[in-house]
Amino acid sequence: MSNLDWARPLAERARVDSATFEAEILNRGEPVVLRAQVSTWPSVVAARGGARNAAHYMEKFDGGVPVQVMAGRPEIQGRFFYDDAVQGFNFNRQMVPLRLLLSELLRFENDPAAPVLYAGSAPTGQLLPGWSEANPLDLTLPGAKARVWIGNATRISTHYDGSANMACVVAGRRRFVLFPPEQLENLYVGPLDHTMAGQPASMVDPDEPDLERYPRFAEAMRHALVADLGPGDAIFIPALWWHNVRSYEPLNILVNYWAEGHEATSPFTAMIHALMAVRDLPPRERAVWRKWFDHYAFDDAADRVADHLPEAARGVLGAASPSRTDRIKQYLLHALGAR
């Protein structure tokens, strides 16, 4: 494994029940490793018998739906990333049957020059019908549904998720390196609208950080946390925590669960609109709009700023509800369409 002696070990706990998870972990905003949390899953038990057993267990649930695979040459050393010009990527994407992906991973099991293969975020309900029922998560994450990640030795760049995440290792070994949300400015985030897999990613390789090019990353390193996980282990990552994930074996399988998030009302999308509408204003006007944003969105009392109005007259300032969401969407569509 690469040397990350600058990162502190992440807090660990033994397996917890659902009540303990909800009371002590879910809403604390701190990541934690849950050792042996899913050690009794049949998929984990199968994986203890080796890569072929793990693959054969997954094949039993194959629903015949193709999966998107990221494929890179051996020269990328497992790190899916941008090309030198940050215009394209060092890998390609293709849709392949799950059985073909698994058979290729097994075929290259002992090949030091194997291509880098990775399929991520595939809903198990579609790809592996019945798998979630056979391998149930005994913790409660609101609205969460299982997704599977399968590949060989890969490195996934430091990124964040907008929702809380429970990631469970089924087969292989994974290393997670985490950075608190407050380290945003020290992570040298790449393009916001041209990404490898949806979320913006840090340009810094934590395995070989170039501190001459990215000097502020030294501060991020002071706050980094690291955890090594094996089959049956799980990690809880709160929303907006940055994390880098490295897999080490010829066959690695992970299943994760994202809590119900804000996809329909993405704060990230709102920020992108603010880049167009606010960022390039004169400083005095920007300062005024900061007051507006604080008053209507960020202050603790923001949900009460319209209390002086009759409820029927509050419009987009009303309490959160499906009807208010629809009203805001219609307002935005009209406003943006008029430009």
Legacy VTK file of the C-alpha trace (Angstrom):
# vtk DataFile Version 3.0
C-alpha trace
ASCII
DATASET POLYDATA
POINTS 339 float
0.000 0.000 0.000
1.101 3.568 -0.605
2.575 5.539 2.282
0.043 7.928 3.789
1.671 8.468 7.165
0.527 12.102 7.079
-3.123 11.027 7.460
-4.599 10.198 10.868
-6.490 6.909 11.359
-10.245 7.246 11.041
-12.332 6.421 14.104
-13.578 2.826 14.270
-16.412 0.982 15.942
-17.468 -2.629 16.078
-20.714 -3.627 14.420
-23.671 -1.484 15.559
-27.419 -2.033 15.461
-29.847 0.292 13.721
-30.876 2.121 16.896
-27.266 2.870 17.830
-26.492 3.997 14.293
-29.397 6.455 14.255
-28.690 7.771 17.749
-24.901 8.027 17.686
-23.666 8.157 14.079
-26.168 9.187 11.408
-26.519 12.876 12.257
-23.206 13.628 13.971
-21.513 14.703 10.755
-18.405 12.607 11.411
-17.166 9.633 9.359
-16.580 6.294 11.037
-15.503 2.768 10.119
-17.868 -0.002 11.201
-15.798 -3.164 11.412
-17.517 -6.416 10.386
-20.814 -4.557 9.890
-21.825 -6.783 6.955
-19.599 -9.780 7.678
-22.567 -12.170 7.639
-23.733 -11.229 4.147
-23.715 -14.322 1.910
-21.787 -12.309 -0.698
-19.046 -11.570 1.846
-18.948 -15.200 2.967
-18.553 -16.244 -0.672
-15.776 -13.694 -1.220
-13.756 -15.205 1.604
-13.343 -18.210 -0.696
-11.507 -16.118 -3.272
-12.183 -13.986 -6.322
-13.831 -16.733 -8.356
-16.268 -17.563 -5.593
-17.107 -13.875 -5.232
-17.705 -13.516 -8.974
-19.813 -16.661 -9.202
-22.015 -15.475 -6.337
-22.689 -12.176 -8.119
-23.409 -13.973 -11.394
-26.275 -15.857 -9.756
-28.199 -12.570 -9.588
-27.273 -11.263 -13.047
-30.374 -9.639 -14.512
-28.928 -9.370 -18.013
-28.699 -5.567 -17.910
-25.466 -4.123 -19.387
-23.235 -2.125 -17.056
-21.123 0.911 -17.940
-17.419 0.117 -17.586
-14.565 2.601 -17.409
-11.518 1.045 -19.083
-7.976 2.384 -18.997
-4.586 1.186 -20.181
-2.145 -0.288 -17.640
-0.062 2.898 -17.885
-2.606 4.928 -15.911
-1.673 2.808 -12.855
-5.265 2.505 -11.770
-5.895 6.261 -11.588
-8.867 7.377 -13.647
-8.229 11.040 -14.417
-8.136 13.825 -16.968
-5.754 13.984 -19.903
-2.881 16.482 -19.720
-4.980 19.266 -21.255
-7.913 18.584 -18.883
-10.121 18.409 -21.971
-10.623 14.654 -22.103
-9.925 11.638 -19.929
-7.333 8.855 -19.714
-9.981 6.147 -20.079
-12.978 5.247 -22.209
-16.469 4.056 -21.392
-18.358 1.102 -22.807
-21.489 -0.867 -21.993
-20.830 -4.560 -21.392
-22.703 -7.494 -19.836
-21.922 -8.053 -16.164
-20.766 -11.614 -16.856
-18.230 -10.333 -19.379
-16.844 -7.796 -16.906
-16.475 -10.449 -14.212
-14.891 -12.954 -16.592
-12.392 -10.342 -17.824
-11.435 -9.435 -14.263
-10.822 -13.111 -13.515
-8.911 -13.580 -16.784
-6.487 -10.821 -15.830
-6.321 -11.909 -12.180
-2.596 -12.705 -12.275
-1.556 -10.343 -15.079
0.625 -7.416 -13.871
-0.139 -5.606 -17.149
-3.915 -5.922 -16.868
-6.110 -3.130 -18.195
-7.830 -1.049 -15.531
-11.543 -1.935 -15.384
-14.203 -0.358 -13.223
-17.986 -0.325 -13.144
-19.526 2.024 -10.632
-22.828 3.107 -9.155
-24.960 0.422 -10.802
-28.328 -0.020 -9.030
-28.487 -3.580 -7.725
-32.254 -3.643 -8.224
-31.668 -3.491 -11.987
-28.282 -5.136 -12.399
-28.615 -7.817 -9.698
-32.308 -8.371 -8.926
-32.734 -10.169 -5.621
-29.221 -9.396 -4.383
-30.311 -6.724 -1.883
-32.936 -9.028 -0.414
-30.317 -11.746 0.058
-27.802 -9.260 1.509
-29.845 -6.750 3.525
-28.298 -3.730 5.222
-29.434 -3.798 8.844
-29.056 -0.023 9.255
-31.526 2.692 8.321
-30.556 5.335 5.762
-33.639 7.277 4.611
-34.488 6.524 0.993
-31.276 4.584 0.374
-31.030 1.916 -2.327
-28.061 -0.358 -2.946
-25.552 0.340 -5.720
-22.653 -1.900 -6.676
-19.071 -1.026 -7.692
-16.883 -3.690 -9.319
-13.316 -3.461 -10.618
-9.675 -4.373 -10.212
-6.879 -2.214 -8.761
-8.192 1.325 -9.225
-7.763 4.819 -7.804
-10.800 7.092 -7.703
-9.941 10.779 -7.393
-10.923 12.772 -4.325
-14.559 13.842 -4.671
-17.611 14.495 -2.527
-21.188 13.205 -2.503
-24.205 15.361 -1.807
-25.782 12.706 0.413
-24.618 10.634 3.365
-23.017 7.396 2.211
-22.697 3.927 3.721
-20.124 1.915 1.756
-19.735 -1.820 2.417
-16.812 -3.910 1.177
-17.888 -7.277 -0.227
-14.638 -8.443 -1.829
-11.082 -7.138 -1.977
-9.419 -4.356 -0.009
-10.066 -0.630 -0.161
-8.379 2.416 1.294
-10.401 5.556 1.960
-8.701 8.923 2.478
-11.116 11.579 3.741
-10.968 15.363 4.015
-13.497 17.537 5.891
-15.774 19.777 3.785
-13.945 22.836 5.152
-10.823 21.831 3.180
-12.471 22.736 -0.129
-10.096 25.603 -0.934
-7.034 23.426 -0.263
-8.039 20.543 -2.550
-7.614 22.330 -5.893
-10.918 21.159 -7.335
-11.060 20.533 -11.076
-13.716 21.649 -13.575
-17.246 21.834 -12.189
-19.012 21.114 -15.486
-16.576 18.632 -17.081
-16.183 15.731 -14.688
-15.208 12.077 -14.789
-18.280 10.654 -13.091
-20.657 13.455 -12.179
-19.024 15.100 -9.175
-16.116 17.564 -9.324
-12.811 16.046 -8.218
-9.562 17.263 -6.712
-6.643 17.602 -9.117
-4.188 16.414 -6.438
-3.041 12.799 -6.287
-2.866 12.030 -2.535
-0.577 9.076 -3.218
1.994 11.424 -4.796
1.032 14.992 -3.847
2.852 17.674 -5.852
3.160 20.387 -3.218
5.078 22.720 -5.527
2.127 22.815 -7.893
-0.542 22.529 -5.182
1.011 24.098 -2.047
-2.246 24.569 -0.114
-2.775 20.805 -0.175
-0.255 20.650 2.670
-2.939 22.149 4.902
-5.503 19.588 3.698
-3.033 16.845 4.579
-3.065 18.026 8.202
-6.792 17.262 8.383
-6.837 14.005 6.390
-8.199 10.742 7.774
-7.402 7.277 6.425
-9.009 3.855 6.792
-8.230 0.458 5.285
-11.241 -1.822 4.812
-11.579 -5.503 4.025
-14.517 -7.803 3.260
-17.375 -7.265 5.695
-16.222 -3.805 6.805
-18.267 -0.662 6.197
-17.608 3.062 6.317
-20.083 5.862 6.946
-19.235 9.090 5.106
-21.407 12.131 5.899
-22.640 14.330 3.073
-20.072 16.695 1.520
-16.993 14.998 3.003
-14.295 14.620 0.342
-12.977 11.091 -0.135
-10.424 9.300 -2.269
-10.862 5.560 -2.780
-8.215 3.049 -3.766
-8.813 -0.662 -4.473
-6.006 -3.189 -4.341
-7.108 -6.633 -5.528
-7.719 -8.144 -8.996
-11.423 -8.267 -8.058
-12.952 -5.707 -5.706
-16.675 -5.420 -5.006
-18.294 -2.689 -2.941
-21.957 -1.945 -2.316
-22.991 1.496 -1.151
-26.137 3.256 -0.022
-26.722 6.987 -0.432
-29.296 8.518 1.856
-32.091 10.356 0.122
-30.540 13.659 -0.910
-31.366 16.853 -2.714
-31.070 15.773 -6.341
-34.231 17.599 -7.411
-33.205 20.808 -5.621
-29.422 20.565 -5.855
-27.488 23.200 -3.885
-24.659 22.585 -6.368
-26.887 23.624 -9.273
-27.892 26.747 -7.358
-24.218 27.581 -6.889
-23.544 27.185 -10.614
-26.355 29.650 -11.347
-24.807 32.027 -8.804
-21.557 31.928 -10.785
-23.433 33.467 -13.692
-25.652 35.793 -11.694
-23.488 36.988 -8.788
-19.771 36.219 -8.967
-18.811 38.865 -11.537
-20.841 41.743 -10.130
-19.044 44.829 -8.770
-17.802 44.228 -5.196
-20.356 46.555 -3.599
-23.273 44.805 -5.312
-21.831 41.384 -4.487
-21.703 42.369 -0.819
-25.364 43.378 -0.921
-26.362 40.088 -2.534
-24.398 38.229 0.133
-26.775 39.855 2.640
-29.742 38.697 0.575
-28.430 35.138 0.394
-27.738 35.081 4.120
-31.160 36.508 4.954
-33.205 34.213 2.720
-31.104 31.035 2.608
-28.288 30.720 5.150
-29.365 32.390 8.390
-30.816 30.134 11.076
-34.027 32.163 10.881
-34.270 32.004 7.074
-37.363 29.797 7.220
-39.191 32.504 9.180
-38.419 35.620 7.134
-41.949 35.674 5.691
-43.782 35.250 8.985
-45.055 38.821 8.670
-47.018 37.840 5.544
-50.315 35.962 5.379
-49.560 32.303 4.701
-51.341 32.374 1.352
-49.151 35.299 0.256
-45.763 33.780 1.070
-45.285 32.140 -2.334
-41.724 30.869 -2.805
-40.948 31.901 0.787
-43.458 29.435 2.221
-42.688 26.285 4.145
-41.001 23.460 2.240
-43.552 21.319 0.410
-44.010 19.651 -2.985
-46.251 22.510 -4.095
-43.638 25.113 -3.141
-40.967 23.136 -5.011
-43.173 23.091 -8.119
-43.830 26.821 -7.762
-40.115 27.620 -7.525
-39.324 25.419 -10.529
-41.943 27.199 -12.609
-40.584 30.573 -11.509
-37.033 29.591 -12.444
-38.029 28.102 -15.791
-39.872 31.293 -16.662
-37.021 33.529 -15.479
-34.276 31.587 -17.263
-36.342 31.163 -20.400
-36.813 34.898 -20.645
-33.076 35.597 -20.913
LINES 1 340
339 0 1 2 3 4 5 6 7 8 9 10 11 12 13 14 15 16 17 18 19 20 21 22 23 24 25 26 27 28 29 30 31 32 33 34 35 36 37 38 39 40 41 42 43 44 45 46 47 48 49 50 51 52 53 54 55 56 57 58 59 60 61 62 63 64 65 66 67 68 69 70 71 72 73 74 75 76 77 78 79 80 81 82 83 84 85 86 87 88 89 90 91 92 93 94 95 96 97 98 99 100 101 102 103 104 105 106 107 108 109 110 111 112 113 114 115 116 117 118 119 120 121 122 123 124 125 126 127 128 129 130 131 132 133 134 135 136 137 138 139 140 141 142 143 144 145 146 147 148 149 150 151 152 153 154 155 156 157 158 159 160 161 162 163 164 165 166 167 168 169 170 171 172 173 174 175 176 177 178 179 180 181 182 183 184 185 186 187 188 189 190 191 192 193 194 195 196 197 198 199 200 201 202 203 204 205 206 207 208 209 210 211 212 213 214 215 216 217 218 219 220 221 222 223 224 225 226 227 228 229 230 231 232 233 234 235 236 237 238 239 240 241 242 243 244 245 246 247 248 249 250 251 252 253 254 255 256 257 258 259 260 261 262 263 264 265 266 267 268 269 270 271 272 273 274 275 276 277 278 279 280 281 282 283 284 285 286 287 288 289 290 291 292 293 294 295 296 297 298 299 300 301 302 303 304 305 306 307 308 309 310 311 312 313 314 315 316 317 318 319 320 321 322 323 324 325 326 327 328 329 330 331 332 333 334 335 336 337 338
